[in-house]
Amino acid sequence: MQSVRRSIEAGGGTCQTFDYPGTAHAFFNEDRPEHFDQRAAATAWARTLELFRAKLG
């Protein structure tokens, strides 16, 4: 993820990234109970909505 962030910033863009310790890939996918993490998914969704509101109004 850090390489993607560096590439975006090198191109003049900005981004904000978050780590969700203890989660696996697909932690947001309720159809994958072996990976789903309700707390991390709720936090990620709230952050996504916050971004949309800030950028899109």
CHARMM-style PDB file with segment names, atoms N, HN, CA, C and O in Angstrom:
ATOM      1  N   MET     1       0.822  -1.183   0.000  1.00  0.00      PROA
ATOM      2  CA  MET     1       0.000   0.000   0.000  1.00  0.00      PROA
ATOM      3  C   MET     1       0.872   1.255   0.000  1.00  0.00      PROA
ATOM      4  O   MET     1       0.514   2.258  -0.618  1.00  0.00      PROA
ATOM      5  N   GLN     2       1.983   1.208   0.670  1.00  0.00      PROA
ATOM      6  HN  GLN     2       2.274   0.394   1.172  1.00  0.00      PROA
ATOM      7  CA  GLN     2       2.837   2.396   0.733  1.00  0.00      PROA
ATOM      8  C   GLN     2       3.420   2.741  -0.632  1.00  0.00      PROA
ATOM      9  O   GLN     2       3.647   3.915  -0.926  1.00  0.00      PROA
ATOM     10  N   SER     3       3.667   1.733  -1.472  1.00  0.00      PROA
ATOM     11  HN  SER     3       3.483   0.779  -1.233  1.00  0.00      PROA
ATOM     12  CA  SER     3       4.194   2.029  -2.804  1.00  0.00      PROA
ATOM     13  C   SER     3       3.139   2.758  -3.644  1.00  0.00      PROA
ATOM     14  O   SER     3       3.480   3.642  -4.429  1.00  0.00      PROA
ATOM     15  N   VAL     4       1.885   2.399  -3.487  1.00  0.00      PROA
ATOM     16  HN  VAL     4       1.608   1.681  -2.850  1.00  0.00      PROA
ATOM     17  CA  VAL     4       0.805   3.087  -4.201  1.00  0.00      PROA
ATOM     18  C   VAL     4       0.719   4.531  -3.717  1.00  0.00      PROA
ATOM     19  O   VAL     4       0.592   5.458  -4.517  1.00  0.00      PROA
ATOM     20  N   ARG     5       0.788   4.707  -2.421  1.00  0.00      PROA
ATOM     21  HN  ARG     5       0.892   3.954  -1.771  1.00  0.00      PROA
ATOM     22  CA  ARG     5       0.732   6.062  -1.856  1.00  0.00      PROA
ATOM     23  C   ARG     5       1.876   6.924  -2.394  1.00  0.00      PROA
ATOM     24  O   ARG     5       1.662   8.070  -2.787  1.00  0.00      PROA
ATOM     25  N   ARG     6       3.072   6.378  -2.409  1.00  0.00      PROA
ATOM     26  HN  ARG     6       3.246   5.446  -2.090  1.00  0.00      PROA
ATOM     27  CA  ARG     6       4.224   7.135  -2.926  1.00  0.00      PROA
ATOM     28  C   ARG     6       4.032   7.493  -4.401  1.00  0.00      PROA
ATOM     29  O   ARG     6       4.377   8.597  -4.821  1.00  0.00      PROA
ATOM     30  N   SER     7       3.492   6.580  -5.174  1.00  0.00      PROA
ATOM     31  HN  SER     7       3.212   5.682  -4.833  1.00  0.00      PROA
ATOM     32  CA  SER     7       3.259   6.850  -6.596  1.00  0.00      PROA
ATOM     33  C   SER     7       2.226   7.956  -6.789  1.00  0.00      PROA
ATOM     34  O   SER     7       2.403   8.825  -7.643  1.00  0.00      PROA
ATOM     35  N   ILE     8       1.164   7.930  -6.014  1.00  0.00      PROA
ATOM     36  HN  ILE     8       1.020   7.223  -5.321  1.00  0.00      PROA
ATOM     37  CA  ILE     8       0.140   8.979  -6.107  1.00  0.00      PROA
ATOM     38  C   ILE     8       0.747  10.328  -5.756  1.00  0.00      PROA
ATOM     39  O   ILE     8       0.537  11.315  -6.460  1.00  0.00      PROA
ATOM     40  N   GLU     9       1.500  10.365  -4.666  1.00  0.00      PROA
ATOM     41  HN  GLU     9       1.671   9.563  -4.094  1.00  0.00      PROA
ATOM     42  CA  GLU     9       2.107  11.623  -4.239  1.00  0.00      PROA
ATOM     43  C   GLU     9       3.170  12.095  -5.223  1.00  0.00      PROA
ATOM     44  O   GLU     9       3.315  13.299  -5.435  1.00  0.00      PROA
ATOM     45  N   ALA    10       3.913  11.179  -5.824  1.00  0.00      PROA
ATOM     46  HN  ALA    10       3.795  10.201  -5.652  1.00  0.00      PROA
ATOM     47  CA  ALA    10       4.915  11.548  -6.826  1.00  0.00      PROA
ATOM     48  C   ALA    10       4.255  12.177  -8.049  1.00  0.00      PROA
ATOM     49  O   ALA    10       4.857  13.010  -8.726  1.00  0.00      PROA
ATOM     50  N   GLY    11       3.036  11.781  -8.327  1.00  0.00      PROA
ATOM     51  HN  GLY    11       2.546  11.104  -7.778  1.00  0.00      PROA
ATOM     52  CA  GLY    11       2.292  12.333  -9.455  1.00  0.00      PROA
ATOM     53  C   GLY    11       1.546  13.610  -9.102  1.00  0.00      PROA
ATOM     54  O   GLY    11       0.795  14.139  -9.921  1.00  0.00      PROA
ATOM     55  N   GLY    12       1.751  14.112  -7.877  1.00  0.00      PROA
ATOM     56  HN  GLY    12       2.361  13.682  -7.212  1.00  0.00      PROA
ATOM     57  CA  GLY    12       1.123  15.361  -7.480  1.00  0.00      PROA
ATOM     58  C   GLY    12      -0.209  15.200  -6.769  1.00  0.00      PROA
ATOM     59  O   GLY    12      -0.859  16.188  -6.428  1.00  0.00      PROA
ATOM     60  N   GLY    13      -0.612  13.972  -6.546  1.00  0.00      PROA
ATOM     61  HN  GLY    13      -0.084  13.169  -6.822  1.00  0.00      PROA
ATOM     62  CA  GLY    13      -1.887  13.728  -5.878  1.00  0.00      PROA
ATOM     63  C   GLY    13      -1.723  13.613  -4.368  1.00  0.00      PROA
ATOM     64  O   GLY    13      -0.611  13.625  -3.840  1.00  0.00      PROA
ATOM     65  N   THR    14      -2.823  13.506  -3.711  1.00  0.00      PROA
ATOM     66  HN  THR    14      -3.726  13.496  -4.140  1.00  0.00      PROA
ATOM     67  CA  THR    14      -2.820  13.289  -2.268  1.00  0.00      PROA
ATOM     68  C   THR    14      -3.711  12.092  -1.955  1.00  0.00      PROA
ATOM     69  O   THR    14      -4.645  11.780  -2.693  1.00  0.00      PROA
ATOM     70  N   CYS    15      -3.405  11.446  -0.868  1.00  0.00      PROA
ATOM     71  HN  CYS    15      -2.646  11.700  -0.268  1.00  0.00      PROA
ATOM     72  CA  CYS    15      -4.247  10.345  -0.428  1.00  0.00      PROA
ATOM     73  C   CYS    15      -4.033  10.116   1.059  1.00  0.00      PROA
ATOM     74  O   CYS    15      -3.046  10.559   1.646  1.00  0.00      PROA
ATOM     75  N   GLN    16      -4.971   9.423   1.636  1.00  0.00      PROA
ATOM     76  HN  GLN    16      -5.773   9.062   1.159  1.00  0.00      PROA
ATOM     77  CA  GLN    16      -4.884   9.055   3.038  1.00  0.00      PROA
ATOM     78  C   GLN    16      -5.148   7.561   3.103  1.00  0.00      PROA
ATOM     79  O   GLN    16      -6.120   7.073   2.525  1.00  0.00      PROA
ATOM     80  N   THR    17      -4.298   6.840   3.796  1.00  0.00      PROA
ATOM     81  HN  THR    17      -3.509   7.236   4.265  1.00  0.00      PROA
ATOM     82  CA  THR    17      -4.466   5.400   3.907  1.00  0.00      PROA
ATOM     83  C   THR    17      -4.631   5.017   5.370  1.00  0.00      PROA
ATOM     84  O   THR    17      -4.184   5.726   6.272  1.00  0.00      PROA
ATOM     85  N   PHE    18      -5.272   3.898   5.580  1.00  0.00      PROA
ATOM     86  HN  PHE    18      -5.635   3.322   4.847  1.00  0.00      PROA
ATOM     87  CA  PHE    18      -5.497   3.375   6.925  1.00  0.00      PROA
ATOM     88  C   PHE    18      -5.156   1.895   6.943  1.00  0.00      PROA
ATOM     89  O   PHE    18      -5.419   1.170   5.984  1.00  0.00      PROA
ATOM     90  N   ASP    19      -4.573   1.465   8.035  1.00  0.00      PROA
ATOM     91  HN  ASP    19      -4.360   2.054   8.815  1.00  0.00      PROA
ATOM     92  CA  ASP    19      -4.338   0.044   8.272  1.00  0.00      PROA
ATOM     93  C   ASP    19      -5.365  -0.430   9.288  1.00  0.00      PROA
ATOM     94  O   ASP    19      -5.772   0.323  10.173  1.00  0.00      PROA
ATOM     95  N   TYR    20      -5.772  -1.659   9.154  1.00  0.00      PROA
ATOM     96  HN  TYR    20      -5.442  -2.270   8.435  1.00  0.00      PROA
ATOM     97  CA  TYR    20      -6.708  -2.265  10.085  1.00  0.00      PROA
ATOM     98  C   TYR    20      -6.038  -3.505  10.669  1.00  0.00      PROA
ATOM     99  O   TYR    20      -6.239  -4.615  10.178  1.00  0.00      PROA
ATOM    100  N   PRO    21      -5.244  -3.310  11.716  1.00  0.00      PROA
ATOM    101  CA  PRO    21      -4.482  -4.425  12.297  1.00  0.00      PROA
ATOM    102  C   PRO    21      -5.384  -5.599  12.690  1.00  0.00      PROA
ATOM    103  O   PRO    21      -6.489  -5.418  13.201  1.00  0.00      PROA
ATOM    104  N   GLY    22      -4.884  -6.777  12.441  1.00  0.00      PROA
ATOM    105  HN  GLY    22      -3.986  -6.924  12.026  1.00  0.00      PROA
ATOM    106  CA  GLY    22      -5.615  -7.991  12.797  1.00  0.00      PROA
ATOM    107  C   GLY    22      -6.634  -8.427  11.776  1.00  0.00      PROA
ATOM    108  O   GLY    22      -7.305  -9.442  11.962  1.00  0.00      PROA
ATOM    109  N   THR    23      -6.765  -7.664  10.680  1.00  0.00      PROA
ATOM    110  HN  THR    23      -6.220  -6.840  10.528  1.00  0.00      PROA
ATOM    111  CA  THR    23      -7.729  -8.040   9.648  1.00  0.00      PROA
ATOM    112  C   THR    23      -7.019  -8.708   8.486  1.00  0.00      PROA
ATOM    113  O   THR    23      -5.804  -8.594   8.324  1.00  0.00      PROA
ATOM    114  N   ALA    24      -7.802  -9.404   7.688  1.00  0.00      PROA
ATOM    115  HN  ALA    24      -8.788  -9.497   7.820  1.00  0.00      PROA
ATOM    116  CA  ALA    24      -7.283 -10.046   6.485  1.00  0.00      PROA
ATOM    117  C   ALA    24      -7.946  -9.405   5.270  1.00  0.00      PROA
ATOM    118  O   ALA    24      -8.904  -8.642   5.399  1.00  0.00      PROA
ATOM    119  N   HSD    25      -7.430  -9.721   4.108  1.00  0.00      PROA
ATOM    120  HN  HSD    25      -6.652 -10.341   4.003  1.00  0.00      PROA
ATOM    121  CA  HSD    25      -8.054  -9.262   2.869  1.00  0.00      PROA
ATOM    122  C   HSD    25      -9.523  -9.691   2.903  1.00  0.00      PROA
ATOM    123  O   HSD    25      -9.830 -10.796   3.351  1.00  0.00      PROA
ATOM    124  N   ALA    26     -10.399  -8.864   2.452  1.00  0.00      PROA
ATOM    125  HN  ALA    26     -10.150  -7.966   2.087  1.00  0.00      PROA
ATOM    126  CA  ALA    26     -11.847  -9.112   2.417  1.00  0.00      PROA
ATOM    127  C   ALA    26     -12.504  -8.909   3.780  1.00  0.00      PROA
ATOM    128  O   ALA    26     -13.590  -9.435   4.028  1.00  0.00      PROA
ATOM    129  N   PHE    27     -11.852  -8.148   4.667  1.00  0.00      PROA
ATOM    130  HN  PHE    27     -10.971  -7.721   4.465  1.00  0.00      PROA
ATOM    131  CA  PHE    27     -12.439  -7.926   5.986  1.00  0.00      PROA
ATOM    132  C   PHE    27     -13.779  -7.223   5.921  1.00  0.00      PROA
ATOM    133  O   PHE    27     -14.526  -7.237   6.899  1.00  0.00      PROA
ATOM    134  N   PHE    28     -14.105  -6.607   4.789  1.00  0.00      PROA
ATOM    135  HN  PHE    28     -13.499  -6.596   3.994  1.00  0.00      PROA
ATOM    136  CA  PHE    28     -15.358  -5.869   4.610  1.00  0.00      PROA
ATOM    137  C   PHE    28     -16.467  -6.748   4.020  1.00  0.00      PROA
ATOM    138  O   PHE    28     -17.620  -6.324   3.941  1.00  0.00      PROA
ATOM    139  N   ASN    29     -16.126  -7.943   3.617  1.00  0.00      PROA
ATOM    140  HN  ASN    29     -15.190  -8.288   3.681  1.00  0.00      PROA
ATOM    141  CA  ASN    29     -17.052  -8.811   2.888  1.00  0.00      PROA
ATOM    142  C   ASN    29     -17.811  -9.727   3.848  1.00  0.00      PROA
ATOM    143  O   ASN    29     -17.252 -10.695   4.363  1.00  0.00      PROA
ATOM    144  N   GLU    30     -19.097  -9.414   4.088  1.00  0.00      PROA
ATOM    145  HN  GLU    30     -19.551  -8.628   3.669  1.00  0.00      PROA
ATOM    146  CA  GLU    30     -19.930 -10.222   4.995  1.00  0.00      PROA
ATOM    147  C   GLU    30     -20.138 -11.646   4.483  1.00  0.00      PROA
ATOM    148  O   GLU    30     -20.455 -12.543   5.265  1.00  0.00      PROA
ATOM    149  N   ASP    31     -19.965 -11.859   3.197  1.00  0.00      PROA
ATOM    150  HN  ASP    31     -19.707 -11.130   2.562  1.00  0.00      PROA
ATOM    151  CA  ASP    31     -20.128 -13.192   2.618  1.00  0.00      PROA
ATOM    152  C   ASP    31     -18.909 -14.077   2.866  1.00  0.00      PROA
ATOM    153  O   ASP    31     -18.909 -15.253   2.504  1.00  0.00      PROA
ATOM    154  N   ARG    32     -17.890 -13.520   3.472  1.00  0.00      PROA
ATOM    155  HN  ARG    32     -17.891 -12.565   3.766  1.00  0.00      PROA
ATOM    156  CA  ARG    32     -16.676 -14.283   3.803  1.00  0.00      PROA
ATOM    157  C   ARG    32     -16.465 -14.238   5.313  1.00  0.00      PROA
ATOM    158  O   ARG    32     -15.566 -13.543   5.786  1.00  0.00      PROA
ATOM    159  N   PRO    33     -17.274 -14.963   6.074  1.00  0.00      PROA
ATOM    160  CA  PRO    33     -17.223 -14.864   7.534  1.00  0.00      PROA
ATOM    161  C   PRO    33     -15.861 -15.199   8.121  1.00  0.00      PROA
ATOM    162  O   PRO    33     -15.544 -14.770   9.230  1.00  0.00      PROA
ATOM    163  N   GLU    34     -15.067 -15.947   7.404  1.00  0.00      PROA
ATOM    164  HN  GLU    34     -15.325 -16.296   6.503  1.00  0.00      PROA
ATOM    165  CA  GLU    34     -13.731 -16.273   7.913  1.00  0.00      PROA
ATOM    166  C   GLU    34     -12.799 -15.057   7.914  1.00  0.00      PROA
ATOM    167  O   GLU    34     -11.759 -15.071   8.572  1.00  0.00      PROA
ATOM    168  N   HSD    35     -13.171 -14.007   7.179  1.00  0.00      PROA
ATOM    169  HN  HSD    35     -14.016 -13.995   6.644  1.00  0.00      PROA
ATOM    170  CA  HSD    35     -12.366 -12.782   7.106  1.00  0.00      PROA
ATOM    171  C   HSD    35     -13.106 -11.538   7.580  1.00  0.00      PROA
ATOM    172  O   HSD    35     -12.480 -10.545   7.949  1.00  0.00      PROA
ATOM    173  N   PHE    36     -14.424 -11.589   7.573  1.00  0.00      PROA
ATOM    174  HN  PHE    36     -14.933 -12.396   7.274  1.00  0.00      PROA
ATOM    175  CA  PHE    36     -15.219 -10.413   7.909  1.00  0.00      PROA
ATOM    176  C   PHE    36     -14.916  -9.936   9.327  1.00  0.00      PROA
ATOM    177  O   PHE    36     -14.874 -10.722  10.274  1.00  0.00      PROA
ATOM    178  N   ASP    37     -14.704  -8.621   9.445  1.00  0.00      PROA
ATOM    179  HN  ASP    37     -14.737  -7.982   8.676  1.00  0.00      PROA
ATOM    180  CA  ASP    37     -14.460  -7.995  10.752  1.00  0.00      PROA
ATOM    181  C   ASP    37     -15.434  -6.831  10.870  1.00  0.00      PROA
ATOM    182  O   ASP    37     -15.223  -5.777  10.271  1.00  0.00      PROA
ATOM    183  N   GLN    38     -16.484  -7.018  11.629  1.00  0.00      PROA
ATOM    184  HN  GLN    38     -16.656  -7.874  12.116  1.00  0.00      PROA
ATOM    185  CA  GLN    38     -17.563  -6.036  11.703  1.00  0.00      PROA
ATOM    186  C   GLN    38     -17.073  -4.675  12.178  1.00  0.00      PROA
ATOM    187  O   GLN    38     -17.467  -3.652  11.620  1.00  0.00      PROA
ATOM    188  N   ARG    39     -16.236  -4.646  13.180  1.00  0.00      PROA
ATOM    189  HN  ARG    39     -15.916  -5.478  13.633  1.00  0.00      PROA
ATOM    190  CA  ARG    39     -15.751  -3.370  13.717  1.00  0.00      PROA
ATOM    191  C   ARG    39     -14.896  -2.616  12.685  1.00  0.00      PROA
ATOM    192  O   ARG    39     -15.087  -1.420  12.468  1.00  0.00      PROA
ATOM    193  N   ALA    40     -13.965  -3.321  12.061  1.00  0.00      PROA
ATOM    194  HN  ALA    40     -13.810  -4.293  12.237  1.00  0.00      PROA
ATOM    195  CA  ALA    40     -13.117  -2.683  11.053  1.00  0.00      PROA
ATOM    196  C   ALA    40     -13.941  -2.239   9.855  1.00  0.00      PROA
ATOM    197  O   ALA    40     -13.699  -1.166   9.300  1.00  0.00      PROA
ATOM    198  N   ALA    41     -14.911  -3.052   9.449  1.00  0.00      PROA
ATOM    199  HN  ALA    41     -15.108  -3.923   9.900  1.00  0.00      PROA
ATOM    200  CA  ALA    41     -15.767  -2.695   8.308  1.00  0.00      PROA
ATOM    201  C   ALA    41     -16.577  -1.440   8.620  1.00  0.00      PROA
ATOM    202  O   ALA    41     -16.720  -0.567   7.764  1.00  0.00      PROA
ATOM    203  N   ALA    42     -17.104  -1.344   9.825  1.00  0.00      PROA
ATOM    204  HN  ALA    42     -16.988  -2.053  10.520  1.00  0.00      PROA
ATOM    205  CA  ALA    42     -17.881  -0.162  10.201  1.00  0.00      PROA
ATOM    206  C   ALA    42     -17.000   1.081  10.213  1.00  0.00      PROA
ATOM    207  O   ALA    42     -17.428   2.150   9.777  1.00  0.00      PROA
ATOM    208  N   THR    43     -15.786   0.950  10.704  1.00  0.00      PROA
ATOM    209  HN  THR    43     -15.438   0.082  11.059  1.00  0.00      PROA
ATOM    210  CA  THR    43     -14.856   2.080  10.723  1.00  0.00      PROA
ATOM    211  C   THR    43     -14.491   2.494   9.299  1.00  0.00      PROA
ATOM    212  O   THR    43     -14.479   3.682   8.975  1.00  0.00      PROA
ATOM    213  N   ALA    44     -14.197   1.514   8.458  1.00  0.00      PROA
ATOM    214  HN  ALA    44     -14.207   0.550   8.721  1.00  0.00      PROA
ATOM    215  CA  ALA    44     -13.835   1.812   7.067  1.00  0.00      PROA
ATOM    216  C   ALA    44     -14.997   2.486   6.330  1.00  0.00      PROA
ATOM    217  O   ALA    44     -14.782   3.429   5.569  1.00  0.00      PROA
ATOM    218  N   TRP    45     -16.216   2.010   6.551  1.00  0.00      PROA
ATOM    219  HN  TRP    45     -16.391   1.244   7.170  1.00  0.00      PROA
ATOM    220  CA  TRP    45     -17.383   2.593   5.889  1.00  0.00      PROA
ATOM    221  C   TRP    45     -17.608   4.026   6.354  1.00  0.00      PROA
ATOM    222  O   TRP    45     -17.896   4.903   5.540  1.00  0.00      PROA
ATOM    223  N   ALA    46     -17.478   4.272   7.656  1.00  0.00      PROA
ATOM    224  HN  ALA    46     -17.244   3.559   8.317  1.00  0.00      PROA
ATOM    225  CA  ALA    46     -17.641   5.632   8.180  1.00  0.00      PROA
ATOM    226  C   ALA    46     -16.604   6.564   7.565  1.00  0.00      PROA
ATOM    227  O   ALA    46     -16.914   7.705   7.223  1.00  0.00      PROA
ATOM    228  N   ARG    47     -15.394   6.087   7.427  1.00  0.00      PROA
ATOM    229  HN  ARG    47     -15.142   5.160   7.705  1.00  0.00      PROA
ATOM    230  CA  ARG    47     -14.333   6.907   6.815  1.00  0.00      PROA
ATOM    231  C   ARG    47     -14.626   7.173   5.346  1.00  0.00      PROA
ATOM    232  O   ARG    47     -14.358   8.265   4.843  1.00  0.00      PROA
ATOM    233  N   THR    48     -15.173   6.179   4.661  1.00  0.00      PROA
ATOM    234  HN  THR    48     -15.390   5.293   5.070  1.00  0.00      PROA
ATOM    235  CA  THR    48     -15.523   6.349   3.251  1.00  0.00      PROA
ATOM    236  C   THR    48     -16.612   7.407   3.095  1.00  0.00      PROA
ATOM    237  O   THR    48     -16.512   8.294   2.247  1.00  0.00      PROA
ATOM    238  N   LEU    49     -17.650   7.305   3.918  1.00  0.00      PROA
ATOM    239  HN  LEU    49     -17.732   6.584   4.606  1.00  0.00      PROA
ATOM    240  CA  LEU    49     -18.729   8.294   3.858  1.00  0.00      PROA
ATOM    241  C   LEU    49     -18.220   9.692   4.203  1.00  0.00      PROA
ATOM    242  O   LEU    49     -18.634  10.673   3.586  1.00  0.00      PROA
ATOM    243  N   GLU    50     -17.341   9.783   5.170  1.00  0.00      PROA
ATOM    244  HN  GLU    50     -17.005   8.986   5.671  1.00  0.00      PROA
ATOM    245  CA  GLU    50     -16.755  11.081   5.539  1.00  0.00      PROA
ATOM    246  C   GLU    50     -15.997  11.694   4.359  1.00  0.00      PROA
ATOM    247  O   GLU    50     -16.110  12.892   4.099  1.00  0.00      PROA
ATOM    248  N   LEU    51     -15.238  10.882   3.658  1.00  0.00      PROA
ATOM    249  HN  LEU    51     -15.146   9.908   3.869  1.00  0.00      PROA
ATOM    250  CA  LEU    51     -14.510  11.341   2.474  1.00  0.00      PROA
ATOM    251  C   LEU    51     -15.479  11.833   1.408  1.00  0.00      PROA
ATOM    252  O   LEU    51     -15.296  12.914   0.847  1.00  0.00      PROA
ATOM    253  N   PHE    52     -16.513  11.037   1.127  1.00  0.00      PROA
ATOM    254  HN  PHE    52     -16.662  10.160   1.582  1.00  0.00      PROA
ATOM    255  CA  PHE    52     -17.492  11.443   0.107  1.00  0.00      PROA
ATOM    256  C   PHE    52     -18.162  12.765   0.473  1.00  0.00      PROA
ATOM    257  O   PHE    52     -18.325  13.643  -0.375  1.00  0.00      PROA
ATOM    258  N   ARG    53     -18.547  12.899   1.737  1.00  0.00      PROA
ATOM    259  HN  ARG    53     -18.414  12.186   2.426  1.00  0.00      PROA
ATOM    260  CA  ARG    53     -19.186  14.151   2.157  1.00  0.00      PROA
ATOM    261  C   ARG    53     -18.240  15.333   2.017  1.00  0.00      PROA
ATOM    262  O   ARG    53     -18.650  16.412   1.590  1.00  0.00      PROA
ATOM    263  N   ALA    54     -16.983  15.135   2.373  1.00  0.00      PROA
ATOM    264  HN  ALA    54     -16.650  14.258   2.720  1.00  0.00      PROA
ATOM    265  CA  ALA    54     -15.998  16.222   2.311  1.00  0.00      PROA
ATOM    266  C   ALA    54     -15.690  16.608   0.867  1.00  0.00      PROA
ATOM    267  O   ALA    54     -15.520  17.789   0.565  1.00  0.00      PROA
ATOM    268  N   LYS    55     -15.617  15.636  -0.015  1.00  0.00      PROA
ATOM    269  HN  LYS    55     -15.755  14.676   0.230  1.00  0.00      PROA
ATOM    270  CA  LYS    55     -15.218  15.918  -1.394  1.00  0.00      PROA
ATOM    271  C   LYS    55     -16.382  16.174  -2.340  1.00  0.00      PROA
ATOM    272  O   LYS    55     -16.247  16.906  -3.320  1.00  0.00      PROA
ATOM    273  N   LEU    56     -17.534  15.562  -2.039  1.00  0.00      PROA
ATOM    274  HN  LEU    56     -17.644  14.967  -1.243  1.00  0.00      PROA
ATOM    275  CA  LEU    56     -18.662  15.653  -2.963  1.00  0.00      PROA
ATOM    276  C   LEU    56     -19.818  16.499  -2.431  1.00  0.00      PROA
ATOM    277  O   LEU    56     -20.726  16.873  -3.173  1.00  0.00      PROA
ATOM    278  N   GLY    57     -19.765  16.791  -1.137  1.00  0.00      PROA
ATOM    279  HN  GLY    57     -19.027  16.488  -0.534  1.00  0.00      PROA
ATOM    280  CA  GLY    57     -20.806  17.626  -0.533  1.00  0.00      PROA
ATOM    281  C   GLY    57     -21.962  16.886  -0.150  1.00  0.00      PROA
ATOM    282  OT1 GLY    57     -22.918  17.460   0.372  1.00  0.00      PROA
TER     283      GLY     57
END
